Amino acid sequence: MPTEFDEHRLDALAEDPGLDPGGLLRQFASAAAQVRAARTAAVEAGLHRLASEGRPRSIVVAGGGVAAQAGEVLAAVLGNGCPVPISSVRGHRLPGWVGGHDLVVAVAATSGHEAAATVRIAAEAVRRGCRFLAVGLPGGPLADLAERARAPHVALPLAGEPRTMLWSLLVPLLVAAGHLGAAGLPETVYEATADRLEETARRCGPTVETFENPAKTLALDVAGTLPLVCGASPIADLAARAFADRLAGTAGYPALTGAPPGLARDRYPLLEGPFGATGPRSIFDDPVEDGRVRMRLVVLRDEEDGLPEAAAELAAVERAAHERGTPVSGIEVPEGHPMERLAGLIALTDYATVYLAVAYGADPLANTLVVR
């Protein structure tokens, strides 16, 4: 990766699509199509059969990477009012408490080593007699396991780089939750979400110039800083953590996250520390050319579901950042269903991480450590 950030690469994307690392921009632009195609695939997979055994004690989503993120998004979208607890398993083992009264949903966006742990957990769930659902590639190991267990399997309708396939993995989970009496979504929400994703693609696409493109602007803001990404609502907090994960995986760029309660206690000291605008200088700092990396506060403002106490704590940290000279970037979340709001946030930050990689000349697909 070049050591210098070259913002001219961002607008050069309009003329040279080859600057798009791994074609990620094109794949992220398929998000709306993913929502529509995945809903059709979930309906055709016969998920209504899940209702015959009644409501499960819990829904356990097993998967790694973006698949685990899909489980977290499921819980955030359905909210605290969901009558069925939802948990995600990222590790290599199924928790001991999971049994025949629980639904285990094994999710994999790929096959081979990346899906090996998910397949092992899925096989363990079948051995324990758990209710089972698989979401994965057509003809993949999860499909074979589901067939042997006589359980439903949703074949991913669109393939691509796993990090771009969140919506293909998430929508079947939402459809299944609806059949299980766990607060499913109206059909109109899926279409509204696809519309929000299309709108974000239009606003943040590579042909939109930087001064009109919120994703390119965010990439410029973040470059050369240590971002602290914060949100006060469950939706904004999840989007903040997704942004930090994607910055690391796509641009090789570090970021911190924080959320109330505890934001003021645990993250405010960062504004006063070595990376704060007024923080202490290192003895190694050049007195002539100040190349210090400083913090930037990135605030995801979601006003609909956040508690007043959480919003007040986030606002206090934002005021403190302004007072201490720490730059602040704010992203407003338009109104809508939680699914729509989250989709817009994640889509915008997905584009921003790719633009950051483009400006640094990074190839996210060339820096993947393969574990055998």
VOSEPA-539147 format. One record per residue (C-alpha): x, y, z; residue number from 1. Coordinates in steps of 0.5 Angstrom, whole numbers, padded with zeros to 4 digits. Each point is the difference from the previous one (the first is absolute). Example, Ala and Ser with C-alpha at 12.3 -4.5 7.8 and 13.67 -1.06 7.14 Angstrom:
BEGIN
c1	c2	c3	seq
0025	-0009	0016	1
0002	0007	-0002	2
This chain:
BEGIN
c1	c2	c3	seq
0000	0000	0000	1
0003	0007	-0002	2
0001	0004	0006	3
-0003	0006	-0003	4
-0008	0001	0000	5
-0001	0003	-0007	6
-0007	0003	-0001	7
0000	0000	-0007	8
-0001	-0007	-0001	9
-0007	0001	0003	10
-0002	0004	-0006	11
0004	-0004	-0005	12
-0005	-0006	0001	13
-0005	0003	-0004	14
0005	-0001	-0006	15
0004	-0006	0002	16
-0004	-0005	0003	17
0006	-0004	0001	18
0002	0004	0006	19
-0006	-0004	0004	20
0004	-0005	0004	21
-0003	-0007	-0001	22
-0006	0003	-0003	23
-0003	0001	0007	24
-0004	0007	-0002	25
-0004	-0004	-0006	26
-0001	-0006	0005	27
-0003	0005	0006	28
-0004	0003	-0006	29
-0004	-0006	0000	30
-0003	0000	0007	31
-0007	0002	-0002	32
0000	-0006	-0005	33
0003	-0004	0006	34
-0006	0002	0004	35
-0005	-0002	-0006	36
0003	-0006	-0002	37
0001	-0003	0007	38
-0007	0001	0002	39
-0002	-0004	-0006	40
0005	-0005	0001	41
-0003	0000	0008	42
-0007	-0001	-0002	43
0001	-0005	-0005	44
0005	-0004	0005	45
-0007	-0002	0004	46
0002	0003	0006	47
-0007	0000	0002	48
0001	-0007	0002	49
0004	0003	0006	50
-0007	0002	0003	51
-0002	-0007	0001	52
0004	-0001	0006	53
-0002	0006	0003	54
0004	0006	0003	55
0007	-0002	0002	56
0003	0001	0007	57
0005	0004	-0004	58
0004	0002	-0006	59
0007	-0002	-0001	60
0004	0003	-0006	61
0006	-0004	-0001	62
0005	0003	-0005	63
0007	0004	-0001	64
0001	0007	-0003	65
-0006	0003	-0003	66
-0004	-0006	0001	67
0001	0002	0008	68
-0002	0007	-0002	69
-0006	-0002	-0003	70
-0002	-0003	0007	71
0001	0006	0003	72
-0004	0004	-0005	73
-0006	-0005	0001	74
0000	0002	0008	75
0001	0007	-0001	76
-0005	0001	-0006	77
-0006	-0004	0004	78
0002	0004	0007	79
-0001	-0002	0007	80
-0007	-0001	-0001	81
0001	-0007	-0004	82
-0003	-0005	0004	83
0006	-0005	-0002	84
0007	0001	0003	85
0005	0000	-0006	86
0007	-0001	0001	87
0006	-0001	-0005	88
0006	-0005	0001	89
0006	0002	-0003	90
0005	-0005	0003	91
0001	-0008	-0002	92
-0005	-0003	0005	93
-0007	0000	0001	94
-0002	0003	0007	95
-0002	-0006	0005	96
-0007	0003	0002	97
-0002	-0001	-0008	98
-0005	-0005	0000	99
-0006	-0003	-0004	100
-0004	0006	0002	101
0004	0005	-0004	102
0001	0001	-0007	103
0007	0000	-0003	104
0001	0004	-0006	105
0007	-0001	-0003	106
0002	0005	-0005	107
0006	0000	-0005	108
0002	0005	-0006	109
0005	-0005	-0002	110
0003	-0007	0000	111
0006	-0003	0002	112
0004	0002	0006	113
-0004	0006	0001	114
-0006	-0004	0001	115
0003	-0006	0004	116
-0002	0003	0007	117
-0007	0001	-0002	118
-0001	-0007	-0003	119
0003	-0003	0006	120
-0005	0004	0005	121
-0005	-0002	-0005	122
0001	-0007	0000	123
0000	0000	0008	124
-0006	0004	0000	125
-0003	-0006	-0004	126
0003	-0005	0004	127
-0003	0003	0006	128
-0007	0000	-0003	129
-0001	0008	-0001	130
-0005	0003	-0005	131
0005	0002	-0006	132
0000	0005	-0005	133
0006	0001	-0005	134
0001	0006	-0005	135
0006	-0001	-0004	136
0003	-0002	-0007	137
-0004	-0004	-0005	138
0003	-0007	0001	139
0004	0002	0005	140
0002	-0004	0007	141
-0006	0003	0003	142
-0005	-0002	-0005	143
0002	-0007	0000	144
-0001	0000	0008	145
-0006	0003	0000	146
-0003	-0005	-0005	147
0003	-0006	0004	148
-0004	0004	0006	149
-0006	0001	-0004	150
0000	0007	0002	151
-0001	0006	-0005	152
0006	0003	-0003	153
0000	0007	-0004	154
0005	0000	-0006	155
0003	0007	0000	156
-0002	0003	-0007	157
0006	0005	-0001	158
0007	-0002	0001	159
0006	0005	0001	160
0005	0002	0005	161
-0003	-0002	0007	162
0001	0007	0003	163
-0005	0002	-0005	164
-0005	-0005	0001	165
-0004	0002	0007	166
-0006	0001	-0003	167
-0001	-0006	-0004	168
0002	-0004	0007	169
-0005	0005	0004	170
-0006	0000	-0004	171
-0001	-0008	0001	172
0001	0001	0008	173
-0006	0005	0000	174
-0004	-0004	-0004	175
0001	-0006	0004	176
-0001	0004	0007	177
-0007	0003	-0003	178
-0002	-0008	-0001	179
0002	-0001	0007	180
-0004	0005	0003	181
0006	0004	0002	182
-0003	0007	-0003	183
0001	-0001	-0007	184
0000	0006	-0005	185
-0005	0003	-0004	186
0001	-0001	-0008	187
0000	0007	-0001	188
0007	0001	0005	189
0004	-0005	-0005	190
-0002	0005	-0006	191
0001	0006	0004	192
0007	-0003	0002	193
0002	-0001	-0007	194
-0002	0007	-0002	195
0004	0003	0005	196
0006	-0004	-0002	197
-0001	0002	-0007	198
0000	0007	0002	199
0006	-0001	0004	200
0003	-0003	-0006	201
-0002	0006	-0004	202
0003	0005	0005	203
0006	-0004	0001	204
0002	-0003	-0006	205
0007	0001	-0004	206
-0003	0005	-0005	207
-0002	0005	0005	208
0005	0005	0002	209
0003	0001	0006	210
-0003	0006	0003	211
-0007	-0003	-0002	212
0002	-0007	0003	213
-0001	-0001	0007	214
0004	-0006	0000	215
0006	0003	-0003	216
-0001	0006	0004	217
0000	-0005	0006	218
0007	-0004	-0003	219
0003	0007	0000	220
-0002	0002	0007	221
0003	-0007	0003	222
0006	0000	-0004	223
0006	0001	0004	224
-0003	0000	0007	225
-0002	-0005	0005	226
-0008	0000	-0001	227
-0004	-0001	0007	228
-0007	-0003	-0003	229
-0006	0001	0004	230
-0008	-0001	0000	231
-0005	0001	0006	232
-0005	-0005	-0003	233
0001	-0007	-0001	234
-0001	0001	-0007	235
0006	0005	0000	236
0004	-0004	0004	237
0000	-0006	-0004	238
0001	0004	-0006	239
0006	0003	0003	240
0003	-0006	0002	241
-0001	-0003	-0007	242
0003	0006	-0003	243
0006	-0001	0005	244
0001	-0007	-0003	245
-0001	0002	-0007	246
0006	0005	0001	247
0004	-0005	0002	248
-0002	-0006	-0005	249
0000	0005	-0006	250
0004	0005	0001	251
0005	-0003	0005	252
-0002	0007	0004	253
-0001	0000	0008	254
-0006	0003	0004	255
-0002	0000	0007	256
-0008	-0001	0002	257
-0004	0003	0005	258
-0007	0000	0003	259
-0004	0002	0006	260
0000	-0002	0006	261
0007	0001	0001	262
0002	0004	-0006	263
0002	0006	0004	264
0003	-0004	0006	265
0004	-0005	-0005	266
0001	0004	-0006	267
0000	0008	0002	268
0008	-0001	0003	269
0002	-0001	-0008	270
-0002	0007	-0001	271
0005	0002	0005	272
0005	-0005	-0001	273
0006	-0001	-0005	274
-0004	0000	-0006	275
-0005	0006	0002	276
0001	0006	-0003	277
0003	0003	0006	278
0003	-0006	0002	279
0008	0000	0003	280
0005	0000	-0005	281
0005	-0006	-0001	282
0007	0001	0000	283
0001	-0003	-0006	284
-0005	0005	-0004	285
0004	0005	-0005	286
-0001	0007	0003	287
0000	0003	-0007	288
-0004	-0005	-0004	289
-0006	-0003	0004	290
-0002	-0007	-0002	291
-0004	-0002	0006	292
-0006	-0004	-0001	293
-0006	0003	0003	294
-0007	-0002	0002	295
-0006	0001	-0004	296
-0007	-0001	0003	297
-0005	-0003	-0005	298
-0007	0000	0003	299
-0006	-0004	-0003	300
-0006	0004	0002	301
-0006	-0004	0000	302
-0006	0003	0004	303
-0005	-0005	-0001	304
0002	-0005	0005	305
0005	0003	0005	306
-0002	0001	0007	307
0001	0007	0002	308
0005	-0002	0005	309
0004	-0003	-0005	310
-0001	0006	-0005	311
0002	0005	0005	312
0007	-0004	0002	313
0002	0000	-0007	314
-0002	0007	-0001	315
0004	0002	0006	316
0006	-0004	-0003	317
-0001	0004	-0007	318
0000	0007	0004	319
0007	-0002	0003	320
0003	-0002	-0006	321
-0002	0006	-0003	322
0003	0004	0006	323
0006	-0003	0000	324
0001	0000	-0008	325
-0001	-0007	-0002	326
-0003	0000	-0007	327
-0007	-0003	0000	328
-0004	-0003	-0006	329
-0007	-0001	0001	330
-0005	-0005	-0004	331
-0007	0001	0000	332
-0005	-0006	0000	333
-0006	0002	-0004	334
-0007	-0003	0003	335
-0003	-0006	-0002	336
0000	-0007	0003	337
0006	-0003	0004	338
0002	-0004	-0006	339
0000	0005	-0005	340
0004	0005	0005	341
0005	-0005	0001	342
0000	-0002	-0007	343
0002	0007	-0002	344
0005	0001	0005	345
0004	-0007	-0002	346
0000	0002	-0007	347
0002	0007	0001	348
0006	-0003	0004	349
0002	-0006	-0004	350
0001	0005	-0006	351
0004	0005	0004	352
0005	-0006	0002	353
0001	-0002	-0007	354
0001	0007	-0002	355
0005	0001	0006	356
0004	-0007	-0003	357
0000	0003	-0007	358
0003	0007	0002	359
0005	-0004	0004	360
0001	-0005	-0006	361
-0002	-0006	0004	362
-0002	-0006	-0003	363
-0004	-0004	0006	364
-0001	-0006	-0004	365
0008	-0001	0000	366
0001	0001	0007	367
-0004	-0006	0003	368
0004	-0005	0004	369
-0002	-0007	-0002	370
0000	-0005	0006	371
0000	-0007	-0002	372
